[in-house]
């Protein structure tokens, strides 16, 4: 996928969350560990909802913000550095799952922060600030849910 504008970034982010959701769901089906299965299933649902939220940002965002160009950064830096697949979560414990998920979200948030630092248009800045806040909040919610599972 060619990512050139913020609309493309939102589309890519939605696809990223969908792909992560599918990998988590597949792993939850394949694991025999009930606690890991619960965690992976919860995370898969959460990622699926995040993909939907990104779709809504893409549909309802300001045209000025969505049409903002950002290809120069993306040409030089891969968006996500680690490969996602269903086997990524095989044979790892709950803490390791959360390390992988936190790292994935950190990379997305880092992308948004960088784009925010380069944005000149107020509408683009507002959109990117919202996206940073959303990703940070959702990562926190997932972490808290994993901690609650630990307490059970």
C-alpha positions as CSV (number, residue, x, y, z in Angstrom):
1,X,0.0,0.0,0.0
2,X,1.3,3.4,-1.0
3,X,1.0,5.8,2.0
4,X,1.2,9.4,1.0
5,X,-1.5,11.3,2.9
6,X,-2.9,11.3,6.4
7,X,-6.0,9.5,5.0
8,X,-3.6,6.8,3.8
9,X,-2.1,6.6,7.2
10,X,-5.5,6.1,8.8
11,X,-6.4,3.5,6.2
12,X,-3.1,1.7,6.9
13,X,-3.7,2.0,10.7
14,X,-7.1,0.4,10.3
15,X,-5.6,-2.4,8.3
16,X,-2.8,-2.8,10.9
17,X,-5.4,-3.2,13.7
18,X,-7.5,-5.6,11.6
19,X,-4.4,-7.7,10.9
20,X,-3.3,-7.7,14.5
21,X,-6.8,-8.6,15.5
22,X,-6.8,-11.6,13.1
23,X,-3.4,-12.8,14.4
24,X,-4.6,-12.5,18.0
25,X,-7.9,-14.3,17.3
26,X,-6.1,-17.1,15.4
27,X,-3.6,-17.6,18.2
28,X,-6.5,-17.6,20.8
29,X,-8.1,-20.5,18.9
30,X,-4.9,-22.5,18.7
31,X,-3.7,-22.1,22.3
32,X,-4.5,-24.7,25.0
33,X,-3.8,-22.2,27.8
34,X,-7.1,-20.8,29.0
35,X,-5.6,-17.6,30.5
36,X,-3.7,-16.9,27.3
37,X,-6.8,-17.7,25.3
38,X,-8.9,-15.2,27.3
39,X,-6.2,-12.5,26.9
40,X,-5.7,-13.1,23.2
41,X,-9.4,-13.1,22.6
42,X,-9.9,-9.9,24.5
43,X,-7.1,-8.2,22.7
44,X,-8.4,-9.4,19.3
45,X,-11.8,-7.8,20.1
46,X,-10.1,-4.6,21.2
47,X,-8.0,-4.4,18.1
48,X,-11.1,-5.0,15.9
49,X,-12.8,-2.1,17.6
50,X,-9.8,0.1,17.1
51,X,-9.8,-0.7,13.4
52,X,-13.5,0.4,13.3
53,X,-12.6,3.6,15.1
54,X,-9.8,4.3,12.5
55,X,-12.4,3.7,9.7
56,X,-14.6,6.3,11.3
57,X,-11.7,8.9,11.6
58,X,-11.1,8.3,7.9
59,X,-14.8,8.8,7.0
60,X,-15.5,11.8,9.2
61,X,-12.1,13.6,9.4
62,X,-11.5,17.1,8.0
63,X,-10.7,16.9,4.3
64,X,-7.9,19.4,4.9
65,X,-6.4,17.1,7.5
66,X,-6.9,13.9,5.6
67,X,-5.3,15.3,2.4
68,X,-2.2,16.4,4.2
69,X,0.9,14.9,2.6
70,X,3.3,12.8,4.7
71,X,5.1,10.6,2.2
72,X,8.7,12.0,2.8
73,X,8.9,10.4,6.3
74,X,7.3,7.2,5.3
75,X,9.6,6.7,2.3
76,X,12.6,6.7,4.7
77,X,11.2,4.8,7.7
78,X,9.2,1.6,7.8
79,X,5.9,2.1,9.7
80,X,6.1,-1.0,11.8
81,X,9.4,-2.8,12.2
82,X,8.3,-6.2,13.6
83,X,6.4,-8.7,11.5
84,X,2.9,-9.8,12.6
85,X,1.5,-13.2,12.1
86,X,-0.6,-15.7,14.0
87,X,2.5,-17.6,15.2
88,X,4.0,-14.5,16.9
89,X,2.0,-15.4,20.0
90,X,2.7,-19.1,20.1
91,X,4.4,-20.3,23.2
92,X,4.7,-17.0,25.0
93,X,3.2,-16.0,28.4
94,X,0.8,-13.2,29.2
95,X,3.5,-10.7,30.0
96,X,5.3,-11.4,26.7
97,X,2.0,-11.0,24.8
98,X,1.6,-7.6,26.4
99,X,5.1,-6.6,25.6
100,X,4.5,-7.4,21.9
101,X,1.1,-5.5,21.9
102,X,2.6,-2.5,23.8
103,X,5.5,-2.4,21.3
104,X,3.1,-2.4,18.3
105,X,1.1,0.4,19.7
106,X,4.2,2.4,20.7
107,X,5.4,2.3,17.1
108,X,2.0,3.6,15.8
109,X,2.0,6.3,18.5
110,X,5.6,7.2,17.6
111,X,4.5,7.6,13.9
112,X,1.6,9.9,14.9
113,X,3.9,11.9,17.2
114,X,6.5,12.4,14.4
115,X,3.8,13.4,11.9
116,X,2.3,15.8,14.5
117,X,5.8,17.4,14.9
118,X,5.9,18.0,11.2
119,X,2.3,19.1,10.7
120,X,1.7,22.7,9.6
121,X,-2.1,22.7,9.1
122,X,-4.2,23.2,12.3
123,X,-6.7,20.5,11.2
124,X,-3.9,18.0,10.7
125,X,-2.4,18.8,14.1
126,X,-5.8,18.4,15.7
127,X,-6.4,15.0,14.0
128,X,-2.9,13.8,14.9
129,X,-3.3,14.9,18.6
130,X,-6.6,12.9,18.7
131,X,-4.9,9.9,17.2
132,X,-2.0,10.0,19.7
133,X,-4.4,10.4,22.6
134,X,-6.6,7.5,21.3
135,X,-3.6,5.1,20.8
136,X,-2.2,5.9,24.2
137,X,-5.6,5.5,25.9
138,X,-6.3,2.2,24.2
139,X,-2.9,0.8,25.0
140,X,-3.5,1.7,28.7
141,X,-6.9,0.0,28.7
142,X,-5.4,-3.2,27.2
143,X,-2.6,-3.1,29.8
144,X,-5.0,-2.7,32.6
145,X,-7.2,-5.5,31.4
146,X,-4.1,-7.8,31.2
147,X,-3.2,-6.8,34.8
148,X,-6.7,-7.7,35.9
149,X,-6.3,-11.1,34.3
150,X,-3.1,-11.5,36.3
151,X,-5.0,-10.9,39.5
152,X,-7.5,-13.6,38.8
